Amino acid sequence: MSSISSGCTGDQSSDQRSLRKKIKDKLIMYDVGSRYNHIPLQKASVLLPLQIRQGRLYLLLTVRSMELNTMPGQVCFPGGRQDPSDQDEIETALRESEEEIGLCANQVEVVCRLLPYFTKSPAYLVTPVVGIVEDTFQPSPNPNEVTDVLHVPLDLFISLDHHTGIPYNMPPFGMQTIHKFEHQDEKSKRSFHIWGLTAHFALLLSVIVLGRRPLFDPGFDLENTLNICEKTILDYHNLSKL
């Protein structure tokens, strides 16, 4: 697995073009397209917004308003439920991102859709849409939904120092790990915890893009992790046809 550095030097515009191409070449290998659209589940999408700032890769994450009924105060990717008027998962992710942080569709280059994740409570098929955001973009959070926007270095999600693993049993796959990461925000001087589905997507993205296994799990098997997620989706689909 070839690696991409989380930082680069030299001519910024040239390096940035080169880095963008490397990112897209790696991600397109994991693009699932519309492969799972037939699964009879309520659909949701999140945008995984990558941004290159001074030669370093960052993820943009939102801090949910404490006034929201679901997951108040948690760190999440921008996104939400698919509306009947949405053409696909990409449109859902872009619409929600504009509503939440003021990110317009012409400010982000959509690269791919990664393998979706099946959540049980409530039952949703959540698709991560990866996009590269223009480096000039400045978030404008919707105060009704978002209290802050975090710029988290992508390599934090493969770092040993910021990770806590919570083991749990997932029949028939055996012991798995819930990942939790801690981010110290320089602007607000506050510490934020990133866990659950957000941490899952961020970890997969960092391993794919950076081409390195996480330091907290040198034996991390990306393909096996994706296979487990896919089997969970297909098992539900097969049960729904009975």
N, C-alpha and C positions, 0 to 999 in steps of 0.2 A: 504494500500500500504506500504509494508515494505521498509525501507530505507537503503541505503548504505552510509557510511561515505565517505567524499571526502578525508579523510586522515586515516592512520592506524599506529599502533605502534607494537613493538615486533620484532620477527624474520622476516627480510624483505622478504626472499625467500618464507617462509611459508605463510606470510600474502599476498604476491603478488599472489601466486597460489590461495589462498582462495578468494581474491578479483576478480581475473580473472573469477573464476567459478561463483561467484555471478553476475558479469556483464553479462556473457553469458547466465545464467539462466533467467535473466530478459529480455534480448534482444530477445531471441529465441521466446518468447511469441508474439512478434510483427513482426516476420519474414514473409514477404509476398511471398518470393520465386519468381516464375515466373508468378504469378497470373495475372499480367497486361501486359504481353508481347504481347497479341493479340490486344491491343489498337493501332489503325492505326495512330500513331504520331511519329515524329522524336524522337529518344531516346537519352538521355544523362545520365551520371552518375557522382556522386561525391563520394569521399571517405571521411568518417568521421573517422579520425585517432585518436583513443584514445591511450594515453600513460600514464603509471604509472611511476611517477618520485618521488622517496623518499616517497612512500606511498600515493601520491596525484594524482588525475586524471586530465589529461590535454587533450585538443583538439589541434591538429596541424592545423593551418590555414595559408594560403598563402596571401601575398600582391602582387597583380597583377602589372606587369610592366606598366609604363606610356606609353610605346611604343605600347601597344596592342590597337586594334581598338575597342574592346568591354570592358566595365567596367574597364578602366585603373585606377590603384591605389586603387581599392577596395579590401577589405578583403574577401576571398572566401575559400572554400574547394578545394583541388586539384581534377580536373575532367574535363570533356568535352564531346563532341559529340561521339556517338557510331560509330565506323568504321565498314564497311561491313565485315572486317576480324575478328571482335570481336565476341566471342562465346556468350557472354551475358553481362549484366550490370556490373557484377563483374570484368570481364576481361577489360572492358572499364575503370572502376575506377582505377584498378591496373596499367594498361598501362599508363594512364594519370599521375598518381602519380609518377611513375618512371621517366617519361619525365620531370615533373615539379620540383620535389624535391629529386630525386634520391632514392626513396623508392622502393626496390626490393620486389618481391612477397614473397620471403622467409623470409622477415623481418616483415611481418604482418599476423596475424591470422584473416581471414575474419569470422565474426560472423553471420551476417544477412543482409538482404535487408529490409529496412523500407518502409512504404507506399510512393510511388512516388508522385511528385507534378506536376500539370499541369500548365505550364506557357503559357500565351497568346501571348506575343510579345517578341520574336518569339514563335510560338507554339512548345513546347517540353514537353515530359514526362521525368522528371528528377528523377532518382532513387538514394536515399542515401544508400550507402553500408558502413556498420559499420565494422571497423577492429581494433584489438588491436595490436599496434606497439611495437616492442621490445624496452626495455628501453635503449639499447645501440645505437639505431639509431640516427645518426647525419645528419640532412638535408643538401643536396647539391643543392641549388636552381639553376635552369636553368635561367641565366640572361635575356634570350630572353622573358621569360614568368613571372618570379617571382623575385621580388626585396628583399623579406624577408620572413621568416617563423616564425610565432608566436606560442608560447606555452601558451595557454589560459586556466586558471583553469576552469574545467567543472562547478563548482558551481557558477561561475560568471553569468551564464545564468539563475540562479534562484534568484540572488541577487537583492535586492531593490536598492542599491546604484549605480549600473551601468546601470540601465535600463531607457529608455524613450519609452513611448507608443504613437503611432500616430493612432488615430481612423479613420476608413473609412467605408463607407457603401458598403456591398457586398450582393446585392439582389440574391436570396430570403432569405439569412441568417441574414440580418440586420447588425448592427454595429459590425465590427471586429477590430482587432488591428494589426498594423505593428510594430514589435518590433525592437528596436535599442539598442545596448549595447556598452559601452565604455570600452576599455581595455588599461591600461597603461603598456606599454612594459618596463620591467626593463632593458633589454639589451640596447635598443636604446634610452630610456627615452622619447619615443614618445607616443602620444595617438592615438588610432585607433578606428574607428567606425565600428561595425559589424551589418548589418541590412539586410532587404529583405529576400530572400530565405535562405541565410546562417544562419541568426538569427533564422528563422523558424525551420530549421533542428537541430540547436544547442539546441534550447529550448526543442524540443520534446525529443531529446536524453538525455538531462540532467534530465528531469522529469522522463523518463523511468528508467535510470540507478541509479539515486540518490534516486528515490522513494519519492520525495517531490514536492509539488506544489511550484511554484515561489512565493517569498515573495511579489512581486509587484502585484500578482493576486491570492489571497488565494482561490478564487473560480474556479481556472483554471480547466477545464474539459478536460482531455486528450482524452477520448473516443469521446467526441463531436467534438473536433478539428479534429481527424482522420476521423470521419464520414463525416464532411463537405468536407475535402479534397477528400475523396473517391467519394462522390456524384458529385463533380465537374468533376472528371475523367469520371465517368460513364455517366453523362449527355452529355459530349462531344461525347463519344462513341455512344450513342443512336442517337444523332443528325447526326453523320457522316454516319449512316446507312439509313437515310431518302432519 
